[in-house]
Amino acid sequence: MIWDTFNDPLVHNSVESLFEKYVYGDPADGPVGEKYSYCSTGYALLGMIIEEASTMSLGGYFEQEIIESLGLVNTYFKNTPEYPDDVQYKTNRYMEQAPGQIQNCTDFTNNLASIAMGDIGLFATPYEYARFYQELLRGNVLDSSTMQLMLNDEIRIPEEEESYQCLGLEHDKSNVFGDIYWHGGGWFGTLSRTKYFPGSDVTISINTNGTGFTFHTDETLNRFSSLVDEIEKVTFTGERN
Protein backbone atom coordinates (compact mmCIF):
# COMPACT_ATOMS: atom_id res chain seq x y z
CA MET A 1 0.00 0.00 0.00
CA ILE A 2 2.80 2.43 0.91
CA TRP A 3 4.52 2.02 -2.43
CA ASP A 4 1.29 2.37 -4.40
CA THR A 5 0.51 5.60 -2.57
CA PHE A 6 4.09 6.80 -2.96
CA ASN A 7 3.81 6.37 -6.72
CA ASP A 8 0.46 8.20 -6.75
CA PRO A 9 0.91 10.52 -3.75
CA LEU A 10 -2.36 12.46 -4.04
CA VAL A 11 -4.64 9.48 -4.63
CA HIS A 12 -7.88 9.66 -2.65
CA ASN A 13 -8.81 6.50 -0.78
CA SER A 14 -10.73 5.57 2.33
CA VAL A 15 -9.52 3.31 5.10
CA GLU A 16 -12.28 0.85 4.17
CA SER A 17 -11.13 0.67 0.55
CA LEU A 18 -7.55 0.10 1.67
CA PHE A 19 -8.65 -2.77 3.92
CA GLU A 20 -10.58 -4.32 1.04
CA LYS A 21 -7.61 -4.02 -1.31
CA TYR A 22 -4.70 -4.95 0.94
CA VAL A 23 -5.99 -6.82 4.03
CA TYR A 24 -9.27 -8.65 3.46
CA GLY A 25 -8.84 -12.39 2.99
CA ASP A 26 -5.19 -12.54 4.04
CA PRO A 27 -4.26 -15.01 6.80
CA ALA A 28 -3.03 -13.90 10.22
CA ASP A 29 0.73 -13.89 10.86
CA GLY A 30 0.29 -16.37 13.71
CA PRO A 31 -1.96 -17.52 16.57
CA VAL A 32 -3.11 -14.87 19.02
CA GLY A 33 -0.71 -14.54 21.95
CA GLU A 34 2.04 -16.65 20.40
CA LYS A 35 3.75 -14.29 17.99
CA TYR A 36 4.75 -10.64 18.01
CA SER A 37 4.66 -8.60 14.80
CA TYR A 38 4.17 -4.85 14.80
CA CYS A 39 1.61 -3.79 12.21
CA SER A 40 -0.22 -0.47 11.76
CA THR A 41 -3.23 -2.40 10.46
CA GLY A 42 -4.09 -3.42 14.03
CA TYR A 43 -4.18 0.20 15.15
CA ALA A 44 -6.43 1.11 12.21
CA LEU A 45 -8.80 -1.70 13.22
CA LEU A 46 -8.73 -0.46 16.80
CA GLY A 47 -9.69 3.03 15.61
CA MET A 48 -12.66 1.58 13.74
CA ILE A 49 -13.71 -0.41 16.82
CA ILE A 50 -13.56 2.76 18.97
CA GLU A 51 -15.82 4.58 16.53
CA GLU A 52 -18.31 1.70 16.49
CA ALA A 53 -18.34 1.28 20.29
CA SER A 54 -18.48 4.98 21.14
CA THR A 55 -20.76 6.10 18.27
CA MET A 56 -18.36 9.02 17.84
CA SER A 57 -15.75 9.89 15.28
CA LEU A 58 -12.27 8.83 16.34
CA GLY A 59 -11.18 12.47 16.30
CA GLY A 60 -14.10 13.51 18.51
CA TYR A 61 -13.47 10.66 20.92
CA PHE A 62 -9.76 11.50 21.07
CA GLU A 63 -10.53 15.16 21.81
CA GLN A 64 -12.99 14.27 24.57
CA GLU A 65 -11.06 11.49 26.29
CA ILE A 66 -7.45 12.63 25.79
CA ILE A 67 -7.03 16.24 24.71
CA GLU A 68 -9.66 17.84 26.93
CA SER A 69 -9.15 15.40 29.80
CA LEU A 70 -5.42 16.14 30.05
CA GLY A 71 -5.68 19.82 29.16
CA LEU A 72 -3.46 19.50 26.09
CA VAL A 73 -3.30 22.69 24.01
CA ASN A 74 -0.95 21.70 21.17
CA THR A 75 -2.32 18.26 20.26
CA TYR A 76 -4.73 17.69 17.38
CA PHE A 77 -6.17 14.73 15.55
CA LYS A 78 -6.64 14.80 11.77
CA ASN A 79 -9.79 16.37 10.37
CA THR A 80 -10.84 17.92 13.68
CA PRO A 81 -11.85 21.61 13.56
CA GLU A 82 -8.76 22.90 15.37
CA TYR A 83 -6.26 20.96 13.25
CA PRO A 84 -3.78 23.64 12.13
CA ASP A 85 -3.73 24.37 8.41
CA ASP A 86 -1.14 27.14 8.62
CA VAL A 87 2.19 25.85 7.34
CA GLN A 88 4.10 27.66 10.09
CA TYR A 89 2.71 25.15 12.60
CA LYS A 90 3.77 22.12 10.61
CA THR A 91 7.27 20.81 10.09
CA ASN A 92 8.27 19.78 6.59
CA ARG A 93 9.42 16.18 6.36
CA TYR A 94 12.34 15.00 4.27
CA MET A 95 13.40 11.63 2.96
CA GLU A 96 16.81 10.64 1.64
CA GLN A 97 16.02 8.42 -1.34
CA ALA A 98 19.71 7.80 -2.01
CA PRO A 99 22.90 9.25 -0.52
CA GLY A 100 22.69 13.00 -1.00
CA GLN A 101 19.26 12.91 -2.71
CA ILE A 102 16.80 14.63 -0.37
CA GLN A 103 13.08 14.86 -1.17
CA ASN A 104 10.40 16.87 0.62
CA CYS A 105 7.72 14.24 1.27
CA THR A 106 5.32 16.41 3.31
CA ASP A 107 2.40 16.30 0.84
CA PHE A 108 2.74 12.54 0.51
CA THR A 109 2.69 11.90 4.25
CA ASN A 110 -0.13 14.41 4.84
CA ASN A 111 -2.23 12.52 2.30
CA LEU A 112 -1.54 9.21 4.02
CA ALA A 113 -2.48 10.78 7.36
CA SER A 114 -5.80 11.97 5.91
CA ILE A 115 -6.57 8.39 4.81
CA ALA A 116 -5.45 6.67 8.02
CA MET A 117 -7.74 5.69 10.87
CA GLY A 118 -5.84 4.90 14.08
CA ASP A 119 -2.22 4.42 13.11
CA ILE A 120 -1.19 7.97 12.08
CA GLY A 121 -2.82 11.40 11.86
CA LEU A 122 -1.82 12.95 15.18
CA PHE A 123 -0.19 16.38 15.36
CA ALA A 124 1.46 17.40 18.65
CA THR A 125 4.57 18.88 20.20
CA PRO A 126 7.23 16.58 21.72
CA TYR A 127 6.37 18.02 25.14
CA GLU A 128 2.72 16.98 24.83
CA TYR A 129 3.67 13.53 23.52
CA ALA A 130 5.75 13.17 26.69
CA ARG A 131 2.94 14.56 28.83
CA PHE A 132 0.45 12.02 27.45
CA TYR A 133 2.80 9.07 28.03
CA GLN A 134 3.60 10.20 31.55
CA GLU A 135 -0.06 10.63 32.49
CA LEU A 136 -0.97 7.31 30.85
CA LEU A 137 1.66 5.37 32.77
CA ARG A 138 0.93 7.18 36.01
CA GLY A 139 -2.57 5.72 35.70
CA ASN A 140 -4.38 8.98 34.90
CA VAL A 141 -5.82 8.06 31.49
CA LEU A 142 -7.19 4.49 31.69
CA ASP A 143 -8.86 2.79 34.63
CA SER A 144 -6.67 0.53 36.75
CA SER A 145 -8.01 -2.79 35.40
CA THR A 146 -7.43 -1.75 31.79
CA MET A 147 -3.98 -0.45 32.66
CA GLN A 148 -3.09 -3.71 34.38
CA LEU A 149 -4.19 -5.70 31.33
CA MET A 150 -2.25 -3.37 29.03
CA LEU A 151 1.03 -3.73 30.91
CA ASN A 152 0.82 -7.35 32.04
CA ASP A 153 -0.09 -8.93 28.71
CA GLU A 154 3.49 -9.28 27.49
CA ILE A 155 5.12 -11.21 24.66
CA ARG A 156 8.89 -11.41 24.50
CA ILE A 157 10.27 -9.83 21.34
CA PRO A 158 12.39 -12.37 19.42
CA GLU A 159 16.15 -11.82 19.45
CA GLU A 160 15.83 -9.03 22.02
CA GLU A 161 17.17 -9.43 25.55
CA GLU A 162 14.75 -8.33 28.27
CA SER A 163 12.44 -6.62 25.76
CA TYR A 164 8.72 -7.35 25.70
CA GLN A 165 5.71 -6.15 23.73
CA CYS A 166 2.76 -5.10 25.87
CA LEU A 167 -0.55 -3.88 24.46
CA GLY A 168 0.60 -0.79 22.55
CA LEU A 169 3.86 -0.34 24.46
CA GLU A 170 7.25 -1.99 24.66
CA HIS A 171 8.72 -2.89 28.04
CA ASP A 172 12.49 -3.02 28.42
CA LYS A 173 14.29 -4.11 31.58
CA SER A 174 17.59 -2.26 31.91
CA ASN A 175 20.31 -2.89 34.46
CA VAL A 176 21.07 0.84 34.37
CA PHE A 177 17.65 2.51 34.15
CA GLY A 178 15.32 -0.16 35.50
CA ASP A 179 11.95 -0.63 33.80
CA ILE A 180 11.33 1.40 30.65
CA TYR A 181 7.98 1.66 28.90
CA TRP A 182 8.13 3.17 25.44
CA HIS A 183 6.74 3.43 21.97
CA GLY A 184 8.50 4.48 18.78
CA GLY A 185 7.26 5.30 15.33
CA GLY A 186 8.64 5.70 11.86
CA TRP A 187 7.12 7.04 8.67
CA PHE A 188 8.45 8.71 5.57
CA GLY A 189 10.19 11.82 6.85
CA THR A 190 9.43 11.09 10.50
CA LEU A 191 11.04 9.20 13.37
CA SER A 192 9.93 9.42 17.00
CA ARG A 193 10.46 7.73 20.32
CA THR A 194 8.92 8.40 23.72
CA LYS A 195 10.10 6.62 26.87
CA TYR A 196 8.82 6.58 30.44
CA PHE A 197 11.05 5.54 33.35
CA PRO A 198 8.68 4.70 36.25
CA GLY A 199 11.49 4.39 38.81
CA SER A 200 12.33 8.08 38.45
CA ASP A 201 9.03 9.33 36.94
CA VAL A 202 10.96 10.75 33.97
CA THR A 203 9.70 10.90 30.38
CA ILE A 204 11.82 11.59 27.29
CA SER A 205 10.27 12.31 23.89
CA ILE A 206 12.35 12.84 20.74
CA ASN A 207 11.19 13.47 17.18
CA THR A 208 12.99 14.13 13.90
CA ASN A 209 11.75 15.21 10.47
CA GLY A 210 14.13 13.21 8.31
CA THR A 211 14.53 9.55 7.38
CA GLY A 212 16.05 7.40 4.72
CA PHE A 213 13.98 5.62 2.10
CA THR A 214 14.05 2.36 4.08
CA PHE A 215 13.64 4.04 7.43
CA HIS A 216 13.41 0.85 9.50
CA THR A 217 16.94 -0.28 8.67
CA ASP A 218 18.93 2.67 7.34
CA GLU A 219 21.73 4.68 8.89
CA THR A 220 19.32 7.49 9.79
CA LEU A 221 17.60 5.17 12.27
CA ASN A 222 20.96 4.11 13.69
CA ARG A 223 21.94 7.75 14.26
CA PHE A 224 18.55 8.49 15.78
CA SER A 225 18.78 5.53 18.16
CA SER A 226 22.28 6.62 19.19
CA LEU A 227 20.95 10.10 19.94
CA VAL A 228 18.20 8.65 22.11
CA ASP A 229 20.75 6.55 24.02
CA GLU A 230 22.99 9.60 24.50
CA ILE A 231 20.14 11.73 25.86
CA GLU A 232 19.20 8.96 28.29
CA LYS A 233 22.77 8.83 29.53
CA VAL A 234 23.02 12.59 29.97
CA THR A 235 19.65 12.72 31.72
CA PHE A 236 20.47 10.09 34.31
CA THR A 237 24.24 10.37 34.74
CA GLY A 238 25.16 13.86 33.53
CA GLU A 239 27.89 12.28 31.40
CA ARG A 240 28.40 12.32 27.64
CA ASN A 241 30.33 9.99 25.35
N, C-alpha and C positions, 0 to 999 in steps of 0.2 A: 504494500500500500504506500509506504513512504516513497519508494522510487517512482511509482506511477504519479504521485502528487508532485514530486520533485520535477518530473519531466513536463507536467502540466500544472504549474504552481498556483494558478488562479481558478482551477476547476472547482465547481460548486457541488458538494455532496452533502449528504446527511449522515449522521452516525448509523442510522438504520440501514442505509444503502451500503455503507462500508462493511457492516456486519454481514449483510447478505452476500456481498461479493468476496470477502476475504476470510470469513470465520465460519459461517453456517455450514454444517455438514462435516467439518474437520474433526478428527478424534482428539481427545484430551492428551496432553503430554504424558500423563501418568495417573495412577490412582490418587484420590484425595488423601492428603496427609502423608504420602510416601515419597513425594518428589518436590523439590523446590525449583521453580523457573519463573523469573520475574517477567511479567508481561503486562503491558498497558491495557490490553483488552479486558483484563479482570477489573481494572479500575473504571473503565467505561461501562461495563456491566453493572458495577456497584452504583455508579451515578444514575443509571436507568432505574435500578431497584429503588433508590432513594426517592426519585420522582414519583414512582408508582405508589410507594408506601406512604409518602407524605402528602400526595396530591398537590405538590408545589413544583415549580421549576427548580432545577438544581441550583441555579444562581440565587433564587429567592430563599431557598432553604439555607444555603451557605451564608447569605447575609444575616438571616435571622438567628441561626444557631452558632455561628462563628464570629462574623464581623461585629455585629451589634453586641453579642454576648460578651466579647472580650474588649470591646471599645477600640477596635482597630480603625485607624483613620487613613491608612495608605495601603489598603488591601481591597482588591476588586476581583470579581469573577466575570468572565466574558459575558457580553451581551446584557449586563445589568446597567441600569440608567446612569450610574456614576462612573462607569468604566471610562478612563481618560482617553480621549481621542487626540488631544494635543500632542504632537510629536516630542515636545520638550520633556514630557513625563515618561517617555518610553526610550529605552536604550536600543540602539541598532545592534543587530547580531551579525557576526561574521564567521564565515567558514573557510578554512584553508583546503581547497580542493586538491591541491598538489603543493609541494614546497614553493613558497613565494607567491602562490596564486590565491588571493583573498577575494571572496565574494560576499557582498552584503545579501544575507538571506532573510531579512526582516519580513518582507511581504510574504514569502513562502511560509515561514513559521507562523505568522499572524493568521494566514488562511487555514493552516492546520488547526490552530487553536480555536478558530470559529467553528470548525467541524466537530471538534472533540467533545466528549461528554464529561468524563470524570478523571481523565488522565492528564490533560494539560488545560490551559485556559485561565490560569490564575496570575494576577499581576499584583506584586507586593514589593515592599522594600526588604532588604536582608534583616533589618531590625525586627520587622513584624513577622517574618518567617520564624525568627528565633523566639519571639514572644509567643507565637502560637505553639511551637513545640514545647516550650517550657511550661506553659499553662496546661497543655495536654498531659504531659508526663508528671506534673504535680497533682493531677487528678481533678482539674478544674474545668474540663470540657465534657468528658464522658462520665457516666455513673460508674461506681466502683466495680460492679459486677462485669460490665462491658470492658472496663480497663483491665481487669484481671484476666479475662479471656484473651484480650488483645496481646498482652505481654507474655502470658504463660503458654500459649499455643505456639511452640517453637519447633522449627525443623532445622537441623544442622545443615549449613551450606557446604556442599561438597568441596573438598580440597582447601577448605579454610579452617585454620585452627581457632577454636573458641569463637566462632562466628555463627550466629543463628538468625533465621528469618522468623520474625513474629508476624502478626497480622498487620501489614503496612509499615513495619519498622524492622530494622536490623538491630541485633543485640550482640555487641562484642564484649568480651571479657578480657581486660587488659591488666597485666601485672603492674603497670605504671599508673593508669588512670582509673582502674576499677571497672565497673559496668559502664557501658556507653550505649545509648539508644540513638539511632540515627536513620536518616533517609537521604539518599542522593538521587539526583536526576540528571539526565543528559538528553539534549535535543540538538537539532542543527543550530549552531550559534549560541548554545547555552549549556553551561555546566553548573551544578549547584550541590551543596552538601550542608546539612544542618545536623549538629550533634548535641545531645544532652547528656551531661555527666551528673547523675543523681547524687553521687557521694559529695559533690561540692556545689550542687545546684547551679551549675554553669552551663550556658548554651552558646555554641559557636555556629554562625551561619555565614557561608561564603558562596558567592555567585560570580560567574564570569560570563562575558558576552562573546566568547570566541571558542571554536572547536575545530578539529580536523574533520575531514569528510567521513572517516570511520571513527566517530568520537568515542566509542567504547574501548578501543584498543590503541589509539594513536598516542603520539608523544605529548600532545596537548593534555590528555587525561593524566599521563604520568607526572607532568609538571604541576598540574592542578592538585593531584593527590599529595605531592611533595610539599606544596604550599600549605595544604590543610595540616599535614603532620608538623610542619614548622610552627604554625600558629598555635597548635595544641601545646607544643613544647614550650614556647615562649609564655603562653598563658599560665601554665602550671609550674614551670621551673624558673622562668625569667632568663633562660639561656637560649642562645642561638647557635646553629651549626656554623 
